[in-house]
Amino acid sequence: MEINPLMKGMHVLDATRFAAENDDLVHRSMSHDADRLREVSVEFESLFVKIMLDSMRATLTDDTLIPKNSGEKLFEDMLYDDYARKISSRADLGIAEMIYDQLEGALPGSALDISS
């Protein structure tokens, strides 16, 4: 049985408490990684929807009597960013879930951990 070098010279109760705290930290870290992966997956889905909306908007013609200035273009781009976030949060597109499911195995501590 291999002894952790940090636990040498500790009493049994101290070593047990250290191991329990270490396990708790590892569990919280893995939980945080999974939560962060879910957030990033949702953000990526929103980015995908934004690119799709921008492609759709590019097909519209700008045949207006008064051309848009840079402020209007910036506002319209921000508006489409918001549309993309709302569409991806309300519509069940499934892109975020697919990304999460695909990358979940690469998280540290998972069965398919690729970091080691």
Secondary structure, 3 states (H helix, E strand, C coil): CCCCHHHCCCCHHHHHHHHHHHHHHHHHHHHHHHHHHHHHHHHHHHHHHHHHHHHHHHCCCCCCCCCCCHHHHHHHHHHHHHHHHHHHHHCCCCHHHHHHHHHHHHCCCCCCCCCC
